[in-house]
Amino acid sequence: MVQQKTRMRKTNPLAIVAGCGGGSMTVRGSIIDAIGSTPLIELSRICRGPGRIFAKAEFLNPGGSMKDRAALQIVCDAEADGRLAAGQTVVEMTSGNMGAGLAVVCAASGHPFLAVMSRGNSPARRVQMEALGAEVMLVDQVDGTPGRVTGSDIAAAVARAKAITRERGGFYVDQFNNASGVRAHETGTGAEIWEQTGGQLDAFVCVVGTGATLVGVGRFLRSQSDRVKIYAVEPARSRPLAGFAVESPQHVLQGTSYGSIPPHFAGFRADGHLAVMDEEALRCQRDLGRLEGIFVGPSSAANVCAAAKLAASAELGLAPTIVTLLCDTGLKYV
Ligand SMILES: Cc1ncc(COP(=O)(O)O)c(C=O)c1O
């Protein structure tokens, strides 16, 4: 087995590694071992300073999003405490990313996987899950339109997923209520961000779907320092987390902001709230591709857009270090 150790930057974690590549070249036992340990990338063309923005490249996970981490933790925990038996079918309602993560994990661990998804999510997601051996069931939209999935669309898909779980005697993942998802980001993503920055960050900025990512990362960072501020990002016309009535349930940030406060977020207090308009997110998505060489989805772009607004606002001082997340690959939206 050939192994090349990761190049560590112990003295100044935020110093950029010059030259080609900075990652490790380890051999992994299975695709499951390739989940997590994603790079933190400085976006120095989008944010020319003062201040610095670093983005955790979660789109590099095997299923193409940060949901791989939650999928893995949920399956491991359920197997460990006997809720999921060997070979038992796993069922979940998904906007596609949790489904892709579960499809990866289930394929590699021998569980059949059934994904229930709103017809409003992009077809590329169905293609990916089916290629990974999943059975995909599509549910008609209630009040959304293709590319704009609402809370009612999600509720319809959840109802179908629960019914099919009963019929098949499956294990229902229940990502909106499953605490393992939060733990994956607390012990994984949050701890990695802390290590990669050497604790030298002022804020973490993130969109909210189930809230597992923001709450998990937020918990870990707060356990290390009360200096780091946690900001929740929402579409400008749907901001229930910030305490505003929902003007429009439709927006382009697929996988996030379903017009109500998700259970994981209920007991959590963000330090601040940031709003992003659809057009701003889509412009930032193009900028990420053209200026930084990074092709990601609209929620990732919303994160970066919100981080840039925060850096420019001077709310955190004149030159803050802000960390955000690149949630998934743009290939999921074609
Ligand atoms: C593209 C995308 N961005 C952001 C999120 C939000 O992540 P979380 O559910 O951890 O809040 C999701 C969730 O599925 C997603 O698919």
The ligand as an ORCA input file, in Angstrom:
! r2SCAN-3c Opt
* xyz 0 1
  C     -27.824     21.832     -2.075
  C     -28.078     21.890     -0.614
  N     -27.653     22.968      0.062
  C     -27.886     23.080      1.394
  C     -28.589     22.109      2.096
  C     -28.876     22.317      3.563
  O     -28.191     21.401      4.383
  P     -28.811     21.008      5.791
  O     -29.950     20.068      5.526
  O     -27.695     20.351      6.519
  O     -29.281     22.254      6.446
  C     -29.038     20.981      1.412
  C     -29.784     19.913      2.105
  O     -30.224     18.965      1.527
  C     -28.780     20.865      0.030
  O     -29.210     19.810     -0.676
*
